[in-house]
Amino acid sequence: MAPPEETHSDAPPASEQRPPSVDSLARAISDVGLPHPLLVDAARAAVATGDPAEAEQRARAIAGEQARSLLTSVVNATGVLLHTNMGRSPWTNLPDRDSSRYSSLELNLDSGERGSRQDRAPRLLARMCGAESAMVVNNCAAAVLLALAALANGKGVVVSRGELVEIGGGFRIPEVMSQSGANLVEVGTTNRTRLGDFEEAIDDGDVALALSVHRSNYRITGFTESVAACDLTGLGVPVLADLGSGLVDSACQWLEDGPPSWLEGEPAVRQTLEAGVDLVTFSGDKLLGGPQAGIIAGRADLVARCVAHPLARALRPGGLVLGSLQELALTYLGRDGRSIPFWRMATTPVDELRRRASAISPDLTADTTAVPGGGTLPGVEIPSAGLVIPGDRVAELRTGAPPIIARVHDGSTVIDLRTVHPRDDDVVRAAIDSLT
Ligand SMILES: *Cc1c(COP(=O)(O)O)cnc(C)c1O
């Protein structure tokens, strides 16, 4: 049967017919560039309030505000490399394909039969971090939820009281645990947990999994003792390490100069798996530098149980994310860290940033301090450079096209160039010129 034919007509449906004044007002502000129904909304709001003589001006202002409030690209001049409010890492690359064509998302090109969307990007991601197998879901919270549901539903999961964390945005381990249907078995204390605590709990009860959670966004110092994920491997139950941040390999082969010193101590996916941990979970958009995603990697039989779980269908990513991750994995495998914006920005020598700053405005050039952000590497500072403008000018900078997001420090506006693409230096220069 043919699909019903869509009918098109230039005239709005009867329900949308309106007084000519609103309609002509909407037409008069068409240069704002929004679809007509949204201009009509703005015109209507403008007519409903205030002086009719100024209706067009008000309508233009209302529509302009709506246009500016749409999701858009911004210049991140905060020096926070992974800024949660700006989508964490800036990676949008997609496989080079014709966007008017379909994709092979779930098609096996050899057999012509249905394939799995978990076959391509996940396979490359597994290769990249030395895992037997991997799968992709929408974010790391989903990865943890799925792994717990698939491997420990109705059973105990033993975890240190020092790792019952909340990661930004309300991701709380005890809550995720209860949603998964697994039973939280807390051991140790907030500051000290020993291997023996885990052993006792596993001897006592129906424990399916030992969970280690990376303290991504806080540190415990002082009288402390904790058990590393790799020390949990001899206890007779699989070990899941929620690494969160997603550093692929502590050797950072994709960086010409090797790992930067500020990465010291950050657990990496490859080394964690090599140390015998059965499964790891991590984000796509933190230190991996990719799109929002969650990756489950490790033992093939455990990953297969996650893939087969009904929740996997609800948490699966779309082709855009999988394509984007495929490109990212190929870039890592090609050891081309310069092509990954997060790593390029994170490792730009500070002298280069100083040169760029003084080319923009020698008088305003100053050293600054950048941070990894995104709830990773708390306390880590990365030397940086940029421009410091007297006074609080951040609201004005946000009104630009594109908006520039800066920060205020000690009563001055700081534009940190570490997180600004060099291509946007001209944008920054023009914005600063327009302030003075
Ligand atoms: C960030 C983080 C998460 C949550 O990751 P999302 O991708 O934001 O869902 C979970 N666990 C740890 C340890 C993290 O650092």
The ligand as an SDF file (V2000), in Angstrom:
LIG
                    3D

 15 15  0  0  0  0  0  0  0  0999 V2000
   31.5770   10.5810   35.0930 C   0  0  0  0  0  0  0  0  0  0  0  0
   31.4380    9.2880   35.7480 C   0  0  0  0  0  0  0  0  0  0  0  0
   30.2680    8.5410   35.5990 C   0  0  0  0  0  0  0  0  0  0  0  0
   29.1020    9.0380   34.8060 C   0  0  0  0  0  0  0  0  0  0  0  0
   29.4350    9.1560   33.4740 O   0  0  0  0  0  0  0  0  0  0  0  0
   28.3770    9.7550   32.4170 P   0  0  0  0  0  0  0  0  0  0  0  0
   28.9880    9.4060   31.0920 O   0  0  0  0  0  0  0  0  0  0  0  0
   28.2930   11.2050   32.6670 O   0  0  0  0  0  0  0  0  0  0  0  0
   27.0880    9.0570   32.6420 O   0  0  0  0  0  0  0  0  0  0  0  0
   30.1920    7.3290   36.2240 C   0  0  0  0  0  0  0  0  0  0  0  0
   31.2110    6.8650   36.9710 N   0  0  0  0  0  0  0  0  0  0  0  0
   32.3480    7.5530   37.1490 C   0  0  0  0  0  0  0  0  0  0  0  0
   33.4320    6.9800   37.9990 C   0  0  0  0  0  0  0  0  0  0  0  0
   32.5100    8.7880   36.5280 C   0  0  0  0  0  0  0  0  0  0  0  0
   33.6380    9.4740   36.6800 O   0  0  0  0  0  0  0  0  0  0  0  0
  1  2  1  0
  2  3  1  0
  2 14  2  0
  3  4  1  0
  3 10  2  0
  4  5  1  0
  5  6  1  0
  6  7  2  0
  6  8  1  0
  6  9  1  0
 10 11  1  0
 11 12  2  0
 12 13  1  0
 12 14  1  0
 14 15  1  0
M  END
$$$$
